[in-house]
Amino acid sequence: SREETGQARRGKDEVEMEGVNGRARESGEEGGEMTEVELRSSEEVKKRRKKGKKKTDRLRLVASVNEEGREKERSSKHDEDEVESVTSGEMSREETGQARRKVYRIVMYTISSLAFAYFLLFAFLIVAALLLPPSCSGSECYDVCTVQSGGGGGVNCMLPFPSMQYMQRDVTRPSGYKLAIPTSSLPLVRLRLSAPTSHMDVSEMNRRYDGFSTVAPLVFTLDTSTSSGGVEEINREGLADDSNIELSTDLAMSKSLLVDCSAPSRPALLPHFVDVMPTPTSASTATAEEELKQMGVLMSHPATPLPYNSTIMMVVRGVTNMHDTGSFLPSSPLPAFGSEEREVVDVCSSALGLDMTQTGGSESGSGSGAMPVQLVWAFRTWSRQSSVGVVENLRDRALAKVGDGSSLSYTITSYAPSTCDSGESDEMANTISGTFSAPSILLYPTPDSLLDYSGGALERGEVVEVPFSLQIPCSIANDPSGGEVRIMQYGHGLFGTREEAFGYNQRQLANDKRFLILSTEWRGMSTYDLPTVARVLLFQLSSFPIISDQLVQGFLNKAVALRFVAGRLADDDLLHIGGVRLLSRNSTEVVKSAVFYGISQGGICGGAYVGFSPDITKAVLGVPGCPFSLLLPRSYDFIRFGALLNLQVANARDIPLFFALAEQYWSVGEACGWLTTIRDDDSKEVLLHVAIGDVEVANAGAAIMARGMNASLVKAPLRPLFGVEVREPPFDGSAIVEWKSLYVDFSPALPVPPFDSNHIHGCPRRFEPAKAQLAEFLDKGKVEASCNAYCRMTCG
């Protein structure tokens, strides 16, 4: 049609041109010339003809190309018809896959849209919260403060915490106690949805546990107020930090003593370090150093997990202020001890040579010098049965139902085959995605449900659908009979997705060592859980156990995923190449040969998963750490989530107490709660890769992991670590290796989030010596020598 229109226009131009030429001939015969109007008309006609010719040429070219395309399409359709007539089953499967991919894309688009809507809503709520009245202060933040008084200056009357004050005798519990934390003395919250009280509600904590976490911080306060209404800066001399933990076990010099009084006549000093926490009551633009001067609240972190079911005593003595080292800070009153607790404390302190008959008195013992005792209290740690033991019971019952995984139902939503002809070292032959059904151990199979500790969900046969991805490297596809094929499970980073397993380094490792890469989300802390986490932090702090309980379901999902691939998916045609079955028919052997690799949050939660899983015995945890209560106040990543928390907690000085309370739930959902399980299982070996100076996951947390799982340093380390032995490589067992950038020093991290990231967090996974070491460990189980002091990372 366009071509016909062009021809008509050219015909009109020719008629007009003929008229002009005729007039020109007439003018020539008369001996005259064309007028200016006639000449201009002639030129316009020529231009139109030239333009029309170019357009016609283009149209003809397009028509020619279209005709060739149609011819090729007809030829291709003919070929496809022939192929379909021969392999109709394969084409049917491809069509089914395309339909599933379409549905999957629609579902993911819907989820993304809902997540975006959630974020808009939360942004609006944050702005609205900024318009709320200012935070409360002092006694107005608490309705009732009758339990104990641990200091003034508007500090929560529950301090020190944890304490025997919040425990009651219960002979039905393994430890002989139960928690009895009073709600009325807990911090007020500013925003809440359908909460029965304006305070944090810890009734779930009281119901579950028979003691306090073995890794949670101890929070206490010293009265730093002055007669003029200001605050004094605490002199840290004599208080160990994470760079000189050995000071904390020096009876003569340490101003804080953490004591295991399980055998009162033979007390043991426990290593720990003390953070002096900022109290952000000044302008939000204050620097970290300025905030640290607004002191009064302190957190003592155990340097290694405390023993289960034990009586622990904390003593603070002789702490002074910075400006007048001759004057002691005013002492806080001693909590009222029960008769049984009083007897334990008296015997334990006497064995140490301490006289604590009255607060602020001088010690008469010869072993500790004359340092007045300012604060002393005791508490009981929980039993193993009350914490990880309950989770292990649910795990065992769920995996008994799963068996070898051969009966699990699944759906393939997409697969992306490749010809493996690019020559790239990270090329994948196929990426299979889908879902499988795993047993539910939740009260409800929803993102905001708690665990069903009774096992009712298991008895009812309830399931959750778990998305997964499985990548097949080209090294396996090109030579399926070339050696053993194993599974490497991958754990993604902070609020990420399983697609982080598609990274270059992971794929290169899989190609080198013939690993299938299996990835699922960390249920509870993935991208899809952000709305729930934000809602908890902003509106429902009392629902905090949702996060850790969802993580436990996520651990079970990963354990089931491993058995699903080895026992059910291995029979699928997608895992057969050239007539060769990729995974052994002995699914038990496949499961036991699997390894785990996690980075960042994948290292933090990955440590818990390694302890949780009865199958994984070998793992590499990149830039890990624990516990969360230590990591979060130091993490650059926590700034945006901390903003939500600051809006929710009415008195900012209660945030350290919130961390201590939250760790009660967190412990079973992170590495620190499972360190002794890993240590006591000789079959489990873990390699920790640490970036010195990391501002996203503090090095102090990685050192706690190393001590807790009895890991060793490789000979010639960059620096010594308290409580970690040095061994000559190669060796079996667990190890910690620290990597240093040329651009970062050894300075310890402050207990406040840094304003800028130094980008060190992602360096070890990209550093060739580190990559070679972790590949050898996952492949052979040997900790080999690294360049350590002889090389430096150049990233960061």
Secondary structure, DSSP 4 states (H G I P E B T S, - for coil): -HHHHHHHHHHHHHHHHHHHHHHHHHHHHTT----HHHHHHHHHHHHHHHHHHHHHHHHHHHHHHHHHHHHHHHHHHHHHHHHHHH-HHHHHHHHHHHHHHHHHHHHHHHHHHHHHHHHHHHHHHHHHHHTSPPPP-GGGG-S---S-----TT--TT-SBS-GGGEEE-TTSTTSEEE---GGGSPBBS--SS-SSSB---HHHHHH-SSB-SSPPEEEE---B-TTS-BPPBP-TT---TT-GGGGG-TTT-SEEEEE-SSTTS-EE--EEEEEE----S-TT--HHHHHTS--EEEEEESSPPPTT-EEEEEEE--BBSS-TTSBPPPPPPPPPPHHHHHHHHHHHHHHT---SSTTPPP--TTS-S--EEEEEEEEBPPTTTTHHHHHHHHHHHHHHHTTSTT--EEEEEE------S--TT-EEEEEEEEEEEE--BSSSSTTPPB-TT-HHHHHT-EEEEEEEEEEEHHHHS-TTSS--EEEEEE--TT--GGGGGSHHHHHHHHHHTEEEEE---TTSSGGGHHHHHHHHHH-GGGTHHHHHHHHHHHHHHHHHHHHHHHTGGGSGGGEETTEESS-S-HHHHHHT-EEEEETHHHHHHHHHHHH-SS--EEEEES----HHHHGGG-GGGHHHHHHHHHHBSSGGGHHHHHHHHHHHHGGGSGGGGHHHHHH-TT-EEEEEEETT-SSS-HHHHHHHHHHTT-EEESS-SS--TT--EEPSSBSS-EEEEE-BTT---PPPPSS--SS--S-TTSGGG-HHHHHHHHHHHHH--B----GGG--B---
